[in-house]
Amino acid sequence: IEPDGKKYVKYQVIGLQDVAVPTHFFKIVLAERENSMFDMEAYIMPNAPIDDQVPLKAFL
């Protein structure tokens, strides 16, 4: 909390236009089953290298 009592987020920007670099990505997987029903999962993934051994379920 800053002296003004507010919280702030700090993040990287790139380029001449100061484009914000996202810290995370949101991924949605929608799969149709054979019975016409659907399954859906949502993931929040960091914008950083991820070891191949980390299971996808770690980002649910």
PQR file with spaces between the fields and no chain letter, atoms N, CA, C, O and H, PARSE charges and radii, in Angstrom:
ATOM       1  N    ILE     1       0.863   -1.181    0.000 -0.4000 1.5000
ATOM       2  CA   ILE     1       0.000    0.000    0.000 -0.0000 2.0000
ATOM       3  C    ILE     1       0.899    1.230    0.000  0.5500 1.7000
ATOM       4  O    ILE     1       1.824    1.360    0.802 -0.5500 1.4000
ATOM       5  N    GLU     2       0.594    2.111   -0.915 -0.4000 1.5000
ATOM       6  CA   GLU     2       1.372    3.340   -1.070 -0.0000 2.0000
ATOM       7  C    GLU     2       0.916    4.401   -0.063  0.5500 1.7000
ATOM       8  O    GLU     2      -0.131    4.255    0.568 -0.5500 1.4000
ATOM       9  H    GLU     2      -0.158    2.005   -1.566  0.4000 1.0000
ATOM      10  N    PRO     3       1.713    5.474    0.082 -0.5600 1.5000
ATOM      11  CA   PRO     3       1.340    6.535    1.027  0.2800 2.0000
ATOM      12  C    PRO     3      -0.059    7.112    0.798  0.5500 1.7000
ATOM      13  O    PRO     3      -0.687    7.620    1.727 -0.5500 1.4000
ATOM      14  N    ASP     4      -0.545    7.030   -0.455 -0.4000 1.5000
ATOM      15  CA   ASP     4      -1.888    7.560   -0.729 -0.0000 2.0000
ATOM      16  C    ASP     4      -2.991    6.574   -0.339  0.5500 1.7000
ATOM      17  O    ASP     4      -4.173    6.847   -0.545 -0.5500 1.4000
ATOM      18  H    ASP     4      -0.035    6.618   -1.210  0.4000 1.0000
ATOM      19  N    GLY     5      -2.591    5.406    0.235 -0.4000 1.5000
ATOM      20  CA   GLY     5      -3.561    4.417    0.676 -0.0000 2.0000
ATOM      21  C    GLY     5      -4.025    3.465   -0.408  0.5500 1.7000
ATOM      22  O    GLY     5      -4.871    2.607   -0.160 -0.5500 1.4000
ATOM      23  H    GLY     5      -1.630    5.185    0.402  0.4000 1.0000
ATOM      24  N    LYS     6      -3.479    3.607   -1.613 -0.4000 1.5000
ATOM      25  CA   LYS     6      -3.894    2.766   -2.734 -0.0000 2.0000
ATOM      26  C    LYS     6      -2.838    1.713   -3.038  0.5500 1.7000
ATOM      27  O    LYS     6      -1.666    1.868   -2.698 -0.5500 1.4000
ATOM      28  H    LYS     6      -2.792    4.305   -1.815  0.4000 1.0000
ATOM      29  N    LYS     7      -3.282    0.630   -3.691 -0.4000 1.5000
ATOM      30  CA   LYS     7      -2.376   -0.410   -4.167 -0.0000 2.0000
ATOM      31  C    LYS     7      -2.158   -0.214   -5.659  0.5500 1.7000
ATOM      32  O    LYS     7      -3.064    0.214   -6.373 -0.5500 1.4000
ATOM      33  H    LYS     7      -4.235    0.504   -3.967  0.4000 1.0000
ATOM      34  N    TYR     8      -0.953   -0.528   -6.130 -0.4000 1.5000
ATOM      35  CA   TYR     8      -0.627   -0.380   -7.542 -0.0000 2.0000
ATOM      36  C    TYR     8       0.027   -1.654   -8.051  0.5500 1.7000
ATOM      37  O    TYR     8       0.621   -2.412   -7.284 -0.5500 1.4000
ATOM      38  H    TYR     8      -0.217   -0.876   -5.549  0.4000 1.0000
ATOM      39  N    VAL     9      -0.089   -1.878   -9.352 -0.4000 1.5000
ATOM      40  CA   VAL     9       0.539   -3.019  -10.005 -0.0000 2.0000
ATOM      41  C    VAL     9       1.661   -2.496  -10.886  0.5500 1.7000
ATOM      42  O    VAL     9       1.480   -1.525  -11.621 -0.5500 1.4000
ATOM      43  H    VAL     9      -0.572   -1.262   -9.974  0.4000 1.0000
ATOM      44  N    LYS    10       2.820   -3.138  -10.812 -0.4000 1.5000
ATOM      45  CA   LYS    10       3.961   -2.750  -11.634 -0.0000 2.0000
ATOM      46  C    LYS    10       4.177   -3.843  -12.678  0.5500 1.7000
ATOM      47  O    LYS    10       4.215   -5.024  -12.334 -0.5500 1.4000
ATOM      48  H    LYS    10       2.967   -3.926  -10.215  0.4000 1.0000
ATOM      49  N    TYR    11       4.320   -3.463  -13.956 -0.4000 1.5000
ATOM      50  CA   TYR    11       4.541   -4.445  -15.007 -0.0000 2.0000
ATOM      51  C    TYR    11       5.409   -3.841  -16.106  0.5500 1.7000
ATOM      52  O    TYR    11       5.546   -2.622  -16.218 -0.5500 1.4000
ATOM      53  H    TYR    11       4.290   -2.503  -14.235  0.4000 1.0000
ATOM      54  N    GLN    12       5.986   -4.722  -16.907 -0.4000 1.5000
ATOM      55  CA   GLN    12       6.891   -4.328  -17.981 -0.0000 2.0000
ATOM      56  C    GLN    12       6.115   -3.786  -19.177  0.5500 1.7000
ATOM      57  O    GLN    12       5.019   -4.255  -19.487 -0.5500 1.4000
ATOM      58  H    GLN    12       5.875   -5.711  -16.815  0.4000 1.0000
ATOM      59  N    VAL    13       6.700   -2.787  -19.845 -0.4000 1.5000
ATOM      60  CA   VAL    13       6.179   -2.301  -21.121 -0.0000 2.0000
ATOM      61  C    VAL    13       7.308   -2.371  -22.142  0.5500 1.7000
ATOM      62  O    VAL    13       8.483   -2.286  -21.787 -0.5500 1.4000
ATOM      63  H    VAL    13       7.590   -2.406  -19.594  0.4000 1.0000
ATOM      64  N    ILE    14       6.936   -2.530  -23.437 -0.4000 1.5000
ATOM      65  CA   ILE    14       7.939   -2.620  -24.493 -0.0000 2.0000
ATOM      66  C    ILE    14       7.573   -1.699  -25.649  0.5500 1.7000
ATOM      67  O    ILE    14       6.420   -1.298  -25.802 -0.5500 1.4000
ATOM      68  H    ILE    14       5.981   -2.599  -23.726  0.4000 1.0000
ATOM      69  N    GLY    15       8.568   -1.372  -26.451 -0.4000 1.5000
ATOM      70  CA   GLY    15       8.344   -0.612  -27.676 -0.0000 2.0000
ATOM      71  C    GLY    15       8.156    0.875  -27.451  0.5500 1.7000
ATOM      72  O    GLY    15       8.055    1.354  -26.322 -0.5500 1.4000
ATOM      73  H    GLY    15       9.505   -1.698  -26.326  0.4000 1.0000
ATOM      74  N    LEU    16       8.112    1.584  -28.562 -0.4000 1.5000
ATOM      75  CA   LEU    16       7.959    3.033  -28.521 -0.0000 2.0000
ATOM      76  C    LEU    16       6.596    3.460  -27.993  0.5500 1.7000
ATOM      77  O    LEU    16       6.451    4.559  -27.456 -0.5500 1.4000
ATOM      78  H    LEU    16       8.194    1.195  -29.479  0.4000 1.0000
ATOM      79  N    GLN    17       5.605    2.601  -28.142 -0.4000 1.5000
ATOM      80  CA   GLN    17       4.247    2.933  -27.692 -0.0000 2.0000
ATOM      81  C    GLN    17       3.948    2.418  -26.276  0.5500 1.7000
ATOM      82  O    GLN    17       2.807    2.482  -25.817 -0.5500 1.4000
ATOM      83  H    GLN    17       5.722    1.709  -28.578  0.4000 1.0000
ATOM      84  N    ASP    18       4.971    1.912  -25.594 -0.4000 1.5000
ATOM      85  CA   ASP    18       4.812    1.385  -24.232 -0.0000 2.0000
ATOM      86  C    ASP    18       3.664    0.375  -24.126  0.5500 1.7000
ATOM      87  O    ASP    18       2.721    0.557  -23.356 -0.5500 1.4000
ATOM      88  H    ASP    18       5.898    1.860  -25.967  0.4000 1.0000
ATOM      89  N    VAL    19       3.771   -0.677  -24.908 -0.4000 1.5000
ATOM      90  CA   VAL    19       2.770   -1.749  -24.891 -0.0000 2.0000
ATOM      91  C    VAL    19       3.009   -2.625  -23.659  0.5500 1.7000
ATOM      92  O    VAL    19       4.126   -3.085  -23.426 -0.5500 1.4000
ATOM      93  H    VAL    19       4.537   -0.826  -25.533  0.4000 1.0000
ATOM      94  N    ALA    20       1.964   -2.848  -22.884 -0.4000 1.5000
ATOM      95  CA   ALA    20       2.076   -3.659  -21.669 -0.0000 2.0000
ATOM      96  C    ALA    20       2.345   -5.119  -22.019  0.5500 1.7000
ATOM      97  O    ALA    20       1.726   -5.673  -22.928 -0.5500 1.4000
ATOM      98  H    ALA    20       1.057   -2.474  -23.073  0.4000 1.0000
ATOM      99  N    VAL    21       3.267   -5.731  -21.297 -0.4000 1.5000
ATOM     100  CA   VAL    21       3.574   -7.151  -21.457 -0.0000 2.0000
ATOM     101  C    VAL    21       2.772   -7.910  -20.401  0.5500 1.7000
ATOM     102  O    VAL    21       2.954   -7.675  -19.206 -0.5500 1.4000
ATOM     103  H    VAL    21       3.770   -5.281  -20.559  0.4000 1.0000
ATOM     104  N    PRO    22       1.896   -8.811  -20.818 -0.5600 1.5000
ATOM     105  CA   PRO    22       1.081   -9.526  -19.824  0.2800 2.0000
ATOM     106  C    PRO    22       1.942  -10.423  -18.940  0.5500 1.7000
ATOM     107  O    PRO    22       2.910  -11.026  -19.403 -0.5500 1.4000
ATOM     108  N    THR    23       1.581  -10.501  -17.680 -0.4000 1.5000
ATOM     109  CA   THR    23       2.298  -11.376  -16.754 -0.0000 2.0000
ATOM     110  C    THR    23       1.777  -12.806  -16.831  0.5500 1.7000
ATOM     111  O    THR    23       2.486  -13.749  -16.482 -0.5500 1.4000
ATOM     112  H    THR    23       0.794  -10.012  -17.304  0.4000 1.0000
ATOM     113  N    HIS    24       0.535  -12.965  -17.288 -0.4000 1.5000
ATOM     114  CA   HIS    24      -0.093  -14.280  -17.382 -0.0000 2.0000
ATOM     115  C    HIS    24      -0.972  -14.347  -18.625  0.5500 1.7000
ATOM     116  O    HIS    24      -1.384  -13.324  -19.172 -0.5500 1.4000
ATOM     117  H    HIS    24      -0.041  -12.198  -17.571  0.4000 1.0000
ATOM     118  N    PHE    25      -1.247  -15.571  -19.054 -0.4000 1.5000
ATOM     119  CA   PHE    25      -2.174  -15.818  -20.154 -0.0000 2.0000
ATOM     120  C    PHE    25      -3.311  -16.683  -19.627  0.5500 1.7000
ATOM     121  O    PHE    25      -3.110  -17.535  -18.763 -0.5500 1.4000
ATOM     122  H    PHE    25      -0.912  -16.401  -18.610  0.4000 1.0000
ATOM     123  N    PHE    26      -4.483  -16.457  -20.148 -0.4000 1.5000
ATOM     124  CA   PHE    26      -5.659  -17.228  -19.781 -0.0000 2.0000
ATOM     125  C    PHE    26      -5.995  -18.144  -20.949  0.5500 1.7000
ATOM     126  O    PHE    26      -6.164  -17.682  -22.077 -0.5500 1.4000
ATOM     127  H    PHE    26      -4.647  -15.764  -20.850  0.4000 1.0000
ATOM     128  N    LYS    27      -6.091  -19.428  -20.682 -0.4000 1.5000
ATOM     129  CA   LYS    27      -6.374  -20.422  -21.722 -0.0000 2.0000
ATOM     130  C    LYS    27      -7.650  -21.172  -21.364  0.5500 1.7000
ATOM     131  O    LYS    27      -7.853  -21.565  -20.215 -0.5500 1.4000
ATOM     132  H    LYS    27      -5.954  -19.803  -19.765  0.4000 1.0000
ATOM     133  N    ILE    28      -8.504  -21.364  -22.359 -0.4000 1.5000
ATOM     134  CA   ILE    28      -9.733  -22.123  -22.179 -0.0000 2.0000
ATOM     135  C    ILE    28      -9.706  -23.296  -23.158  0.5500 1.7000
ATOM     136  O    ILE    28      -9.427  -23.115  -24.343 -0.5500 1.4000
ATOM     137  H    ILE    28      -8.339  -21.045  -23.292  0.4000 1.0000
ATOM     138  N    VAL    29      -9.994  -24.492  -22.661 -0.4000 1.5000
ATOM     139  CA   VAL    29     -10.087  -25.680  -23.507 -0.0000 2.0000
ATOM     140  C    VAL    29     -11.535  -26.154  -23.460  0.5500 1.7000
ATOM     141  O    VAL    29     -12.074  -26.439  -22.391 -0.5500 1.4000
ATOM     142  H    VAL    29     -10.220  -24.639  -21.698  0.4000 1.0000
ATOM     143  N    LEU    30     -12.154  -26.233  -24.629 -0.4000 1.5000
ATOM     144  CA   LEU    30     -13.531  -26.715  -24.743 -0.0000 2.0000
ATOM     145  C    LEU    30     -13.502  -27.949  -25.636  0.5500 1.7000
ATOM     146  O    LEU    30     -13.093  -27.882  -26.795 -0.5500 1.4000
ATOM     147  H    LEU    30     -11.717  -26.001  -25.498  0.4000 1.0000
ATOM     148  N    ALA    31     -13.939  -29.070  -25.083 -0.4000 1.5000
ATOM     149  CA   ALA    31     -13.904  -30.332  -25.827 -0.0000 2.0000
ATOM     150  C    ALA    31     -15.305  -30.924  -25.888  0.5500 1.7000
ATOM     151  O    ALA    31     -16.010  -31.001  -24.882 -0.5500 1.4000
ATOM     152  H    ALA    31     -14.271  -29.124  -24.141  0.4000 1.0000
ATOM     153  N    GLU    32     -15.694  -31.339  -27.089 -0.4000 1.5000
ATOM     154  CA   GLU    32     -16.997  -31.974  -27.258 -0.0000 2.0000
ATOM     155  C    GLU    32     -16.834  -33.482  -27.133  0.5500 1.7000
ATOM     156  O    GLU    32     -15.964  -34.080  -27.767 -0.5500 1.4000
ATOM     157  H    GLU    32     -15.122  -31.276  -27.906  0.4000 1.0000
ATOM     158  N    ARG    33     -17.673  -34.081  -26.316 -0.4000 1.5000
ATOM     159  CA   ARG    33     -17.660  -35.532  -26.153 -0.0000 2.0000
ATOM     160  C    ARG    33     -18.479  -36.183  -27.267  0.5500 1.7000
ATOM     161  O    ARG    33     -19.156  -35.498  -28.034 -0.5500 1.4000
ATOM     162  H    ARG    33     -18.379  -33.596  -25.801  0.4000 1.0000
ATOM     163  N    GLU    34     -18.410  -37.507  -27.347 -0.4000 1.5000
ATOM     164  CA   GLU    34     -19.161  -38.239  -28.370 -0.0000 2.0000
ATOM     165  C    GLU    34     -20.669  -38.102  -28.187  0.5500 1.7000
ATOM     166  O    GLU    34     -21.419  -38.218  -29.157 -0.5500 1.4000
ATOM     167  H    GLU    34     -17.861  -38.064  -26.724  0.4000 1.0000
ATOM     168  N    ASN    35     -21.126  -37.855  -26.954 -0.4000 1.5000
ATOM     169  CA   ASN    35     -22.562  -37.751  -26.683 -0.0000 2.0000
ATOM     170  C    ASN    35     -23.074  -36.312  -26.824  0.5500 1.7000
ATOM     171  O    ASN    35     -24.144  -35.982  -26.313 -0.5500 1.4000
ATOM     172  H    ASN    35     -20.517  -37.761  -26.166  0.4000 1.0000
ATOM     173  N    SER    36     -22.324  -35.470  -27.504 -0.4000 1.5000
ATOM     174  CA   SER    36     -22.658  -34.061  -27.743 -0.0000 2.0000
ATOM     175  C    SER    36     -22.625  -33.202  -26.482  0.5500 1.7000
ATOM     176  O    SER    36     -23.111  -32.071  -26.494 -0.5500 1.4000
ATOM     177  H    SER    36     -21.454  -35.737  -27.920  0.4000 1.0000
ATOM     178  N    MET    37     -22.064  -33.718  -25.408 -0.4000 1.5000
ATOM     179  CA   MET    37     -21.850  -32.925  -24.197 -0.0000 2.0000
ATOM     180  C    MET    37     -20.471  -32.277  -24.305  0.5500 1.7000
ATOM     181  O    MET    37     -19.645  -32.679  -25.125 -0.5500 1.4000
ATOM     182  H    MET    37     -21.670  -34.637  -25.398  0.4000 1.0000
ATOM     183  N    PHE    38     -20.237  -31.277  -23.471 -0.4000 1.5000
ATOM     184  CA   PHE    38     -18.967  -30.563  -23.524 -0.0000 2.0000
ATOM     185  C    PHE    38     -18.254  -30.618  -22.177  0.5500 1.7000
ATOM     186  O    PHE    38     -18.886  -30.667  -21.121 -0.5500 1.4000
ATOM     187  H    PHE    38     -20.907  -30.951  -22.805  0.4000 1.0000
ATOM     188  N    ASP    39     -16.939  -30.610  -22.237 -0.4000 1.5000
ATOM     189  CA   ASP    39     -16.088  -30.441  -21.063 -0.0000 2.0000
ATOM     190  C    ASP    39     -15.300  -29.159  -21.276  0.5500 1.7000
ATOM     191  O    ASP    39     -14.895  -28.846  -22.396 -0.5500 1.4000
ATOM     192  H    ASP    39     -16.426  -30.570  -23.095  0.4000 1.0000
ATOM     193  N    MET    40     -15.084  -28.419  -20.189 -0.4000 1.5000
ATOM     194  CA   MET    40     -14.320  -27.181  -20.294 -0.0000 2.0000
ATOM     195  C    MET    40     -13.370  -27.072  -19.109  0.5500 1.7000
ATOM     196  O    MET    40     -13.721  -27.413  -17.979 -0.5500 1.4000
ATOM     197  H    MET    40     -15.413  -28.673  -19.279  0.4000 1.0000
ATOM     198  N    GLU    41     -12.170  -26.595  -19.382 -0.4000 1.5000
ATOM     199  CA   GLU    41     -11.207  -26.289  -18.335 -0.0000 2.0000
ATOM     200  C    GLU    41     -10.608  -24.929  -18.636  0.5500 1.7000
ATOM     201  O    GLU    41     -10.447  -24.557  -19.798 -0.5500 1.4000
ATOM     202  H    GLU    41     -11.884  -26.317  -20.300  0.4000 1.0000
ATOM     203  N    ALA    42     -10.277  -24.182  -17.581 -0.4000 1.5000
ATOM     204  CA   ALA    42      -9.664  -22.868  -17.727 -0.0000 2.0000
ATOM     205  C    ALA    42      -8.329  -22.867  -16.988  0.5500 1.7000
ATOM     206  O    ALA    42      -8.214  -23.411  -15.890 -0.5500 1.4000
ATOM     207  H    ALA    42     -10.408  -24.484  -16.637  0.4000 1.0000
ATOM     208  N    TYR    43      -7.341  -22.260  -17.594 -0.4000 1.5000
ATOM     209  CA   TYR    43      -5.989  -22.232  -17.045 -0.0000 2.0000
ATOM     210  C    TYR    43      -5.476  -20.798  -16.991  0.5500 1.7000
ATOM     211  O    TYR    43      -5.785  -19.985  -17.861 -0.5500 1.4000
ATOM     212  H    TYR    43      -7.434  -21.818  -18.487  0.4000 1.0000
ATOM     213  N    ILE    44      -4.691  -20.499  -15.964 -0.4000 1.5000
ATOM     214  CA   ILE    44      -3.952  -19.241  -15.884 -0.0000 2.0000
ATOM     215  C    ILE    44      -2.484  -19.633  -15.934  0.5500 1.7000
ATOM     216  O    ILE    44      -1.978  -20.295  -15.027 -0.5500 1.4000
ATOM     217  H    ILE    44      -4.439  -21.160  -15.257  0.4000 1.0000
ATOM     218  N    MET    45      -1.799  -19.220  -17.003 -0.4000 1.5000
ATOM     219  CA   MET    45      -0.420  -19.633  -17.218 -0.0000 2.0000
ATOM     220  C    MET    45       0.502  -18.425  -17.195  0.5500 1.7000
ATOM     221  O    MET    45       0.177  -17.391  -17.779 -0.5500 1.4000
ATOM     222  H    MET    45      -2.209  -18.682  -17.739  0.4000 1.0000
ATOM     223  N    PRO    46       1.656  -18.539  -16.526 -0.5600 1.5000
ATOM     224  CA   PRO    46       2.580  -17.409  -16.474  0.2800 2.0000
ATOM     225  C    PRO    46       3.204  -17.145  -17.839  0.5500 1.7000
ATOM     226  O    PRO    46       3.412  -18.067  -18.628 -0.5500 1.4000
ATOM     227  N    ASN    47       3.496  -15.898  -18.104 -0.4000 1.5000
ATOM     228  CA   ASN    47       4.195  -15.520  -19.331 -0.0000 2.0000
ATOM     229  C    ASN    47       5.690  -15.697  -19.075  0.5500 1.7000
ATOM     230  O    ASN    47       6.443  -14.729  -18.969 -0.5500 1.4000
ATOM     231  H    ASN    47       3.327  -15.149  -17.463  0.4000 1.0000
ATOM     232  N    ALA    48       6.090  -16.947  -18.979 -0.4000 1.5000
ATOM     233  CA   ALA    48       7.471  -17.312  -18.675 -0.0000 2.0000
ATOM     234  C    ALA    48       7.674  -18.748  -19.137  0.5500 1.7000
ATOM     235  O    ALA    48       6.709  -19.486  -19.332 -0.5500 1.4000
ATOM     236  H    ALA    48       5.478  -17.734  -19.065  0.4000 1.0000
ATOM     237  N    PRO    49       8.933  -19.142  -19.313 -0.5600 1.5000
ATOM     238  CA   PRO    49       9.178  -20.537  -19.687  0.2800 2.0000
ATOM     239  C    PRO    49       8.620  -21.486  -18.619  0.5500 1.7000
ATOM     240  O    PRO    49       8.708  -21.216  -17.421 -0.5500 1.4000
ATOM     241  N    ILE    50       8.048  -22.592  -19.077 -0.4000 1.5000
ATOM     242  CA   ILE    50       7.485  -23.600  -18.176 -0.0000 2.0000
ATOM     243  C    ILE    50       8.162  -24.925  -18.484  0.5500 1.7000
ATOM     244  O    ILE    50       8.206  -25.356  -19.636 -0.5500 1.4000
ATOM     245  H    ILE    50       7.976  -22.811  -20.050  0.4000 1.0000
ATOM     246  N    ASP    51       8.685  -25.561  -17.462 -0.4000 1.5000
ATOM     247  CA   ASP    51       9.342  -26.850  -17.631 -0.0000 2.0000
ATOM     248  C    ASP    51       8.344  -27.867  -18.177  0.5500 1.7000
ATOM     249  O    ASP    51       7.191  -27.904  -17.748 -0.5500 1.4000
ATOM     250  H    ASP    51       8.649  -25.211  -16.526  0.4000 1.0000
ATOM     251  N    ASP    52       8.784  -28.681  -19.111 -0.4000 1.5000
ATOM     252  CA   ASP    52       7.920  -29.692  -19.725 -0.0000 2.0000
ATOM     253  C    ASP    52       7.373  -30.697  -18.713  0.5500 1.7000
ATOM     254  O    ASP    52       6.361  -31.348  -18.972 -0.5500 1.4000
ATOM     255  H    ASP    52       9.721  -28.651  -19.459  0.4000 1.0000
ATOM     256  N    GLN    53       8.030  -30.827  -17.571 -0.4000 1.5000
ATOM     257  CA   GLN    53       7.601  -31.794  -16.564 -0.0000 2.0000
ATOM     258  C    GLN    53       6.455  -31.276  -15.695  0.5500 1.7000
ATOM     259  O    GLN    53       5.848  -32.050  -14.955 -0.5500 1.4000
ATOM     260  H    GLN    53       8.852  -30.299  -17.360  0.4000 1.0000
ATOM     261  N    VAL    54       6.152  -29.979  -15.772 -0.4000 1.5000
ATOM     262  CA   VAL    54       5.061  -29.407  -14.972 -0.0000 2.0000
ATOM     263  C    VAL    54       3.740  -29.813  -15.616  0.5500 1.7000
ATOM     264  O    VAL    54       3.518  -29.527  -16.792 -0.5500 1.4000
ATOM     265  H    VAL    54       6.645  -29.350  -16.373  0.4000 1.0000
ATOM     266  N    PRO    55       2.858  -30.474  -14.866 -0.5600 1.5000
ATOM     267  CA   PRO    55       1.583  -30.903  -15.451  0.2800 2.0000
ATOM     268  C    PRO    55       0.657  -29.717  -15.712  0.5500 1.7000
ATOM     269  O    PRO    55       0.659  -28.736  -14.968 -0.5500 1.4000
ATOM     270  N    LEU    56      -0.120  -29.821  -16.762 -0.4000 1.5000
ATOM     271  CA   LEU    56      -1.061  -28.764  -17.121 -0.0000 2.0000
ATOM     272  C    LEU    56      -2.023  -28.471  -15.971  0.5500 1.7000
ATOM     273  O    LEU    56      -2.425  -27.325  -15.769 -0.5500 1.4000
ATOM     274  H    LEU    56      -0.121  -30.617  -17.366  0.4000 1.0000
ATOM     275  N    LYS    57      -2.387  -29.497  -15.228 -0.4000 1.5000
ATOM     276  CA   LYS    57      -3.311  -29.333  -14.093 -0.0000 2.0000
ATOM     277  C    LYS    57      -2.769  -28.356  -13.046  0.5500 1.7000
ATOM     278  O    LYS    57      -3.540  -27.833  -12.241 -0.5500 1.4000
ATOM     279  H    LYS    57      -2.060  -30.428  -15.392  0.4000 1.0000
ATOM     280  N    ALA    58      -1.463  -28.104  -13.042 -0.4000 1.5000
ATOM     281  CA   ALA    58      -0.878  -27.157  -12.085 -0.0000 2.0000
ATOM     282  C    ALA    58      -1.366  -25.735  -12.327  0.5500 1.7000
ATOM     283  O    ALA    58      -1.209  -24.875  -11.460 -0.5500 1.4000
ATOM     284  H    ALA    58      -0.837  -28.529  -13.696  0.4000 1.0000
ATOM     285  N    PHE    59      -1.952  -25.476  -13.483 -0.4000 1.5000
ATOM     286  CA   PHE    59      -2.374  -24.126  -13.842 -0.0000 2.0000
ATOM     287  C    PHE    59      -3.888  -23.954  -13.842  0.5500 1.7000
ATOM     288  O    PHE    59      -4.392  -22.930  -14.305 -0.5500 1.4000
ATOM     289  H    PHE    59      -2.080  -26.175  -14.186  0.4000 1.0000
ATOM     290  N    LEU    60      -4.626  -24.950  -13.326 -0.4000 1.5000
ATOM     291  CA   LEU    60      -6.087  -24.844  -13.249 -0.0000 2.0000
ATOM     292  C    LEU    60      -6.494  -23.719  -12.332  0.5500 1.7000
ATOM     293  O    LEU    60      -7.686  -23.478  -12.143 -0.5500 1.4000
ATOM     294  H    LEU    60      -4.216  -25.782  -12.950  0.4000 1.0000
